């Protein structure tokens, strides 16, 4: 399988917790502007396609295209459509391709969403983050709960599948606040929900406030309690966990996300985007684009793929990735495959993890994290690493 990710690095404003590669300026030079962005992204796609051909990489039609950011919907819907059309022209799309864009709720209306549907988009992921006004203010989000509801209704009316993203652990967010946010999201009738613990990087605005003592840092126990709340409420609403931070109505899982966790090939387009290829000889390759849009665009203008660097994925690195990614998924880790690749017998470890309530073995021999194992996922991974590396 093969998929394409397009990073759109523009935002109307930068949220205080965000450390993503985003910019609020409309024009960053060298053709890296909002108005010209789709053109430059398409030019990079052509360069990547030529590189694949030169290296004997022949990808199948893309099964998924995902536009993330940043705020892709800060661009005209016609520009998003142009980028998807370019993927179709260069690689082809499967007949059932999943085509997703992220969206801030205050950047779309019914006309915009209909234009996306007409262009072949099948799915939209709204950055809801919270349904509680004071939490949205702490996160410095510009939308309101009413914006989210209107966007979801418009998407559903246009026939798009809908996901919402939530963040838990914000300073000042109570358990009741979080309960309200999850219940509000589920009441919208969405098929998919993502919930991520707030991670505060020191160089962000929020990180500086926490360092100065004007905001409280996230608390691990609080975040664990909130994870259990979202897991239980989703289960009751008919959304099953399929990855540690994601729940969906069965059959409505994000194909693009599953592709990442299953380690398939993908082409990353846009400043800071990562690419992954397993077809480049004995080892795979991971590459990443230049971060700043000006330098990224300048490289494209010179006819160069704008990679800042790349690395080989040797057998040891591949084994690590398989363990880390497999243990995040409800489908679990293929223990026999890991034993074969590592040349180790892991049955004693699997028995120990089961006794400790951290994992369960399926009849087909896959190791699946329990709820406790999901909460302590890093610990489970480290235990397996210690046994095989």
C-alpha positions in Angstrom: 0.0 0.0 0.0 1.0 3.6 -0.5 -0.3 6.9 0.7 0.5 10.6 0.4 0.7 13.2 3.2 0.6 16.9 2.3 1.6 19.4 5.1 0.1 22.9 4.8 2.2 25.0 7.2 -0.1 28.1 7.4 -2.3 29.2 10.3 -4.3 32.3 11.1 -2.7 32.3 14.5 -0.4 30.1 16.5 -1.9 28.4 19.5 0.1 28.7 22.8 0.7 24.9 23.1 1.6 24.3 19.5 5.1 23.3 18.4 4.2 22.1 14.9 5.9 23.6 11.9 3.4 26.4 11.2 3.5 30.0 10.2 1.1 32.9 10.3 2.7 35.1 7.6 0.9 34.9 4.2 4.1 35.2 2.2 7.5 33.8 3.4 9.4 34.4 0.2 10.8 32.3 -2.7 7.2 31.4 -3.8 6.3 30.1 -0.3 3.0 31.9 0.1 -0.6 30.9 0.8 -1.6 31.9 -2.7 1.2 29.9 -4.4 1.4 27.0 -2.0 -0.6 24.4 -3.9 1.5 25.1 -7.0 4.8 24.5 -5.1 3.4 21.4 -3.4 2.5 19.9 -6.8 6.0 20.7 -8.1 7.4 18.8 -5.2 5.1 15.8 -5.9 6.6 15.7 -9.5 10.1 15.8 -8.1 9.3 13.0 -5.7 7.7 10.9 -8.4 10.8 11.3 -10.6 13.0 10.3 -7.7 11.0 7.2 -7.1 11.2 6.2 -10.7 15.0 6.8 -10.8 15.4 4.5 -7.7 13.2 1.7 -9.0 10.4 2.5 -6.6 7.1 1.7 -8.3 4.3 2.5 -5.9 0.7 1.2 -6.4 -2.1 3.8 -6.6 -2.5 5.8 -3.4 -5.1 4.4 -1.0 -5.1 7.5 1.1 -4.3 11.2 0.8 -4.2 13.3 4.0 -3.8 17.1 4.1 -2.6 18.2 7.5 -1.1 21.3 9.1 -1.1 23.9 10.1 -4.6 24.6 8.8 -5.2 23.2 5.3 -8.6 24.9 5.1 -7.0 28.3 5.3 -6.4 27.8 1.6 -9.2 27.9 -1.0 -11.0 24.6 -1.4 -10.0 24.7 -5.1 -6.3 24.6 -4.0 -6.9 21.5 -1.9 -8.7 19.9 -4.9 -5.7 20.7 -7.2 -3.3 18.9 -4.8 -5.5 15.8 -4.7 -5.8 15.9 -8.5 -2.0 16.0 -8.8 -1.8 12.8 -6.6 -4.3 11.2 -8.9 -2.4 12.2 -12.0 1.0 11.2 -10.7 0.3 8.0 -8.7 -3.3 7.2 -9.3 -5.9 6.7 -6.5 -7.6 3.4 -5.6 -11.3 3.3 -6.3 -12.0 3.5 -2.6 -9.3 6.0 -1.7 -9.7 7.8 1.6 -9.1 11.5 1.1 -9.0 13.6 4.3 -8.3 17.2 5.3 -7.8 18.6 8.7 -9.9 21.7 9.4 -10.1 24.3 12.1 -13.9 24.7 12.8 -13.8 28.5 12.2 -12.3 28.2 8.7 -15.0 26.3 6.9 -18.7 26.8 6.1 -21.3 24.7 4.2 -20.2 26.0 0.8 -16.5 25.2 1.5 -17.4 21.7 2.7 -19.6 21.0 -0.3 -16.7 22.1 -2.6 -14.5 19.5 -0.8 -17.0 16.8 -1.3 -17.4 17.7 -5.0 -13.6 17.5 -5.3 -13.6 13.9 -4.1 -12.8 14.4 -0.4 -14.3 11.6 1.7 -13.4 12.7 5.2 -12.8 15.7 7.3 -11.1 15.9 10.7 -12.0 18.9 12.9 -9.6 20.2 15.5 -12.2 20.5 18.3 -9.8 20.1 21.2 -12.4 21.0 23.9 -16.1 21.8 24.3 -15.5 24.0 27.3 -14.9 27.7 26.7 -12.4 28.3 29.4 -10.3 25.4 28.2 -10.4 26.7 24.7 -9.1 30.0 26.0 -6.2 28.3 27.8 -5.3 26.5 24.6 -5.7 29.8 22.7 -8.2 28.3 20.2 -10.2 30.8 18.2 -13.3 28.7 17.5 -16.4 28.1 19.6 -18.3 24.9 20.3 -21.0 26.2 18.0 -18.4 26.4 15.2 -17.6 22.7 15.7 -21.3 21.7 15.6 -22.0 23.7 12.5 -18.9 22.3 10.7 -19.8 18.7 11.6 -23.4 19.2 10.4 -22.2 20.7 7.1 -19.8 17.8 6.6 -22.4 15.2 7.4 -24.9 16.9 5.0 -22.3 16.7 2.2 -21.8 13.0 2.8 -18.3 13.2 4.4 -17.1 11.0 7.2 -16.2 13.1 10.2 -13.6 12.9 12.9 -12.9 15.2 15.8 -9.6 15.7 17.7 -9.6 16.4 21.4 -6.8 17.3 23.8 -6.8 16.5 27.5 -4.7 17.7 30.4 -4.8 21.4 29.7 -4.1 23.6 32.8 -7.4 24.2 34.6 -9.3 21.5 32.9 -11.3 19.4 35.5 -12.5 15.9 35.1 -16.0 17.3 34.7 -14.7 19.6 31.9 -13.2 16.6 30.1 -16.3 14.5 30.5 -18.3 17.4 29.0 -15.9 17.6 26.0 -16.0 13.9 25.2 -19.8 13.7 25.6 -20.3 16.7 23.4 -18.1 15.3 20.7 -19.9 12.0 20.7 -23.3 13.7 20.7 -22.3 15.1 17.3 -22.7 11.7 15.8 -19.1 11.4 14.5 -17.7 8.1 13.4 -14.1 8.7 14.7 -12.6 10.4 17.7 -8.9 11.1 18.5 -7.8 12.1 22.0 -4.3 13.2 22.8 -2.7 14.1 26.1 -1.3 17.6 26.1 2.4 17.6 25.6 4.1 20.9 26.5 7.3 21.8 24.8 9.5 24.3 26.6 9.9 26.7 23.7 6.2 27.2 23.2 4.2 30.1 24.7 2.5 27.7 27.1 5.8 26.1 28.0 7.3 29.4 29.0 4.2 30.2 31.1 4.6 26.8 32.9 8.3 27.4 33.5 7.5 30.9 34.9 4.9 29.4 37.3 1.9 31.2 35.8 0.3 28.0 34.6 0.3 24.5 36.1 2.0 21.7 34.3 -0.1 18.7 33.1 -0.3 15.9 35.7 0.3 12.3 34.8 -2.4 10.9 37.1 -4.9 13.5 35.9 -4.2 12.5 32.2 -4.5 8.8 33.0 -7.9 9.4 34.6 -9.0 11.4 31.6 -7.8 8.6 29.2 -10.0 6.1 31.1 -13.0 8.5 30.8 -12.6 8.8 27.0 -12.1 5.1 26.6 -15.2 4.2 28.6 -17.5 6.9 27.0 -16.4 5.9 23.5 -17.0 2.2 24.2 -20.5 3.0 25.4 -21.1 5.1 22.3 -20.1 2.2 20.0 -16.6 3.5 19.1 -13.9 0.9 19.7 -10.3 1.7 20.3 -8.1 0.7 17.4 -4.9 2.7 18.3 -4.0 4.0 21.7 -5.2 7.6 20.9 -8.0 6.7 18.4 -11.5 5.3 18.6 -13.9 4.6 15.7 -17.1 3.0 14.7 -15.9 -0.4 13.4 -15.1 0.0 9.8 -14.6 3.8 10.1 -11.0 3.7 11.3 -8.6 6.2 9.6 -6.9 4.4 6.8 -4.2 7.0 6.7 -3.3 6.6 10.3 -3.4 2.8 10.1 -1.0 3.1 7.2 1.5 4.9 9.4 1.2 2.4 12.2 1.5 -0.5 9.8 4.7 1.0 8.4 3.6 1.2 4.8 5.2 3.5 2.2 4.2 7.1 2.2 5.4 10.3 0.4 5.5 13.4 2.6 5.0 16.7 0.8 5.5 20.1 2.3 7.9 21.8 4.8 8.9 19.4 7.5 7.0 16.4 6.1 8.5 13.0 6.5 8.6 10.2 3.9 9.0 6.5 4.4 10.1 3.9 1.8 10.7 0.2 2.3 11.5 -0.6 -1.3 15.0 1.0 -1.6 17.1 -2.2 -1.4 18.0 -4.2 1.7 17.2 -1.3 4.1 14.4 1.2 4.0 14.7 4.9 3.9 13.2 7.7 6.0 13.5 11.3 4.7 12.3 14.7 5.9 11.7 17.9 4.2 13.4 21.2 5.0 11.4 22.9 7.8 11.2 26.5 6.7 8.9 27.2 3.8 11.3 29.7 2.2 14.2 27.2 2.0 11.8 24.4 1.0 10.4 26.5 -1.8 13.8 27.6 -3.0 14.9 24.0 -3.3 11.9 23.2 -5.5 12.6 26.3 -7.6 16.1 24.8 -8.2 14.6 21.5 -9.2 15.7 19.6 -6.1 13.7 17.5 -3.7 13.6 19.7 -0.6 14.9 17.0 1.8 16.8 18.3 4.8 18.1 14.8 5.4 17.5 11.1 5.3 18.5 7.9 7.1 18.6 4.2 6.4 16.2 2.0 8.3 18.3 -1.1 9.0 17.1 -4.4 10.5 17.5 -3.2 14.1 15.7 0.0 13.5 12.9 -1.8 11.6 12.5 -4.2 14.5 12.2 -1.3 17.0 9.5 0.4 14.8 7.6 -2.9 14.4 7.5 -3.3 18.2 6.6 0.3 19.0 3.9 0.6 16.3 2.4 -2.8 16.8 1.9 -2.3 20.5 -0.2 0.8 19.8 -2.7 -1.0 17.7 -5.7 -3.1 18.9 -4.7 -5.7 16.2 -1.6 -6.1 18.3 2.0 -7.3 17.8 2.7 -10.4 15.8 4.8 -12.1 18.4 6.0 -15.0 16.2 7.2 -12.4 13.6 9.2 -10.5 16.2 10.7 -13.7 17.6 11.8 -14.7 14.1 13.3 -11.3 13.3 15.0 -11.0 16.7 16.1 -14.6 17.0 14.7 -14.7 20.6 12.0 -16.7 22.4 9.5 -14.2 24.0 7.0 -16.6 25.5 8.2 -16.1 29.1 8.0 -12.3 28.7 4.5 -12.6 27.1 3.4 -14.7 30.1 4.8 -12.2 32.5 3.1 -9.3 30.8 -0.2 -11.2 30.9 0.2 -12.0 34.6 0.8 -8.3 35.3 -2.3 -7.3 33.4 -0.3 -5.3 30.8 -1.0 -7.4 27.7 -3.2 -10.3 26.5 -2.4 -12.9 23.9 -5.0 -13.6 21.2 -5.6 -17.1 19.8 -3.7 -16.1 16.7 -0.6 -15.3 18.7 -0.8 -11.5 18.7 0.1 -9.5 21.8 -2.5 -6.8 22.5 -2.1 -4.1 25.2 -4.8 -4.1 27.9 -6.2 -0.8 29.2 -3.5 -0.8 31.9 -0.9 -1.7 29.2 -2.1 1.3 27.1 -1.6 3.6 30.1 1.9 2.1 30.6 2.7 1.6 26.9 6.2 3.0 27.2 7.0 0.5 30.0 5.7 -2.5 27.9 7.8 -1.4 24.9 10.9 -1.0 27.1 10.4 -4.5 28.5 10.3 -6.0 25.0 13.2 -3.9 23.8 15.2 -5.2 26.7 14.4 -8.8 25.7 15.2 -8.5 22.0 17.8 -5.7 21.5 
